[in-house]
């Protein structure tokens, strides 16, 4: 079967990552165990993950005309991602993410969006040029909301399904949420979308039922070690998390969404797609870093085989 063609419109960042024993409390200064500079951004993470999982990927976005941009573009090229539609912005720097990871693999992230938030008509024109025949369009929330909304309209007009990871959470998404086909919030984002506190299976079920009033999209809530949940009709379906030794949860959600997109594009059932995405997300936590931790298809297939 020929590889599917995925289009990702989203962010490209450079991640400044430090590891600590415990995340600092308000006003506290602590010492770091290590520091590395890596590539990230939810859009670029998804692009790399999808490519490693076997898809042909076109990345649309914006970097700065600075010291970081060549590193970002060169590394994406090495991952077989088409970067011909990534713009260099002379007025803004490449996006930067400040990431702190603790010994329990939990993290805090502060993003300086830079060129990402300058995305606009240039990126939409690029999308219009390459969307025909695509298997799906992937969106996140690290470019302007109005760009995502128009991108979803373009995909709809070309009968291309849209997979949206509503992260980080932003307000004012009532129109966009009605235009996407798949929605992949984590526990926190699902709570904000539905005004629910997700702390047990019953509350997850309630949140998913509330989601039906907001959108016709298939909503899949990721819950970290608890696995993921979605509805089949009104029945709650649970896909347990694959068993791995987790060291870093950064970009696990990006790996999941990319895995889901690749599997759906290949014609797998929703259960199979969710399982593949779950395995990809779990494997991403077994390595430190963002893009560097994105798993390859052989690793995902092997883990699914072991789980089954």
Order of alpha helices (4+ residues) and beta strands (2+ residues): beta-beta-beta-alpha-beta-alpha-beta-beta-beta-alpha-beta-alpha-beta-beta-alpha-alpha-beta-beta-beta-alpha-alpha-alpha
